[in-house]
Amino acid sequence: MAPEDVVQAELEHPQGGAKQTAKDLFSGAVGGIVQVLVGQPFDIVKVRLQTTTQYSSALNAATSIYKTEGPLAFYKGTLTPLVGIGACVSVQFGGFHQARRFLEGRNTSHGKPKDLSYSQYAQAGAFAGVANSVLSGPIEHIRIRLQSQPHGAGKLYNGPLDCVRKLGAHRGVLSGVYRGQAVTMWREAFAYGAWFTAFEYMMNTDAARNKMDRKDIPGWKVALYGGLAGEALWLASYPFDVVKSKMQTDGFGDKQKYPSMRACFRDTWRADGARGFWKGIAPTLLRALPVSAGTFATVEFVMRLLD
C-alpha cells in the first residue's frame, strides 16, 4: 500500500489503523518464534564468548559445549525467549509501523503525503527498539543467566522462574531482573534503527529499480535483504550488547564488578581496548544472516497472507 493510501485509509476509517496494527503484531510474533528456533544455538556461543575467557574461538566454544554439555545445551534457556522473543518481535514490528504511519501523517502537506526520509525510518526503528526494551531487557537477562551458568553440579538456576526468584532475592524483582536496562535501551535504539532502515532502503531501491510494487518483490529477495539488515543491526549496536551481557552476568553484592554502564564501558576498554567491545562478533554476524532473513521473510509472508 502506498503512503498516500495509508494516510487516507486512516483518515476515513480510524478502526483500520487498529486492524493493521493487529496484523503487524501477529506477523511479528510468528517471525519471532522462527527467529528463536534458528538463532538460539548461535546465541549461546556468542554469550559464552562475551562473558568468559575459556574459549579461544567460536568454533572452540561450540565444540566444547557439544562435548561437555551435549547437543541440547545449545538450547539452554530457550523457553524464556521462545515465549518472550515472539512478543518482542511483535512489539518491534508493531512499534515500527505505528511510528512509520505517524511520521507519514506528519509529512502530509496539503493533503499529499511525502515519502519518509531514511532518517525518519531510523527514528521509527529506534522508537520500536526502545519500546521493545521493556520486554527484551528482562527476557534476555534471564536467558543470559541460564546460558552462562556452570554445567552439572555448579548449576545455579533450575529454570526461568527460579532464576527470577533468585535475582529478585538480591535487590527486589524489578532491580534484579531489569539489571542493565539503560544499556539495553541504547542497544535497542541503535540496533532497530539500523535494522529497519537498512531493510526499507533495500526494498525501496529494488522496487524503484524494477518498477514494481514492494509486495511483488520475490520471497528470496525479501530474505536476502532481511539477512543483510541483520548484519547492519549488529554492526550498529554490538559494543552496547557486550556491555549488556557483562552487566547481566555480573555478580551481586561483594561480587559485583560493574555498578553502572559507564563503569562497564571503562573497565572493558582498560582490559582489552577496542577489541573488547567486539568479542563474539563473528558468530553473531554468522547467526544474524539466517535469523534476520527468516524473520523478515516470515513476517512478509504472513502479512501477504493476511492482506
Secondary structure, 3 states (H helix, E strand, C coil): CCHHHHHHHHHHCHHHHHHHHHHHHHHHHHHHHHHHHHHHHHHHHHHHHHHCCCCCCHHHHHHHHHHHHCHHHHHCCCHHHHHHHHHHHHHHHHHHHHHHHHHHHHHCECCECCCCCHHHHHHHHHHHHHHHHHHHHHHHHHHHHHHHCCCHHHCCCCCHHHHHHHHHHHHCHHHHHCCCHHHHHHHHHHHHHHHHHHHHHHHHHHHHHCCCCHHHCCHHHHHHHHHHHHHHHHHHHHHHHHHHHHHHCCCCHHHCCCCCHHHHHHHHHHHHHHHHHHCCHHHHHHHHHHHHHHHHHHHHHHHHHHC
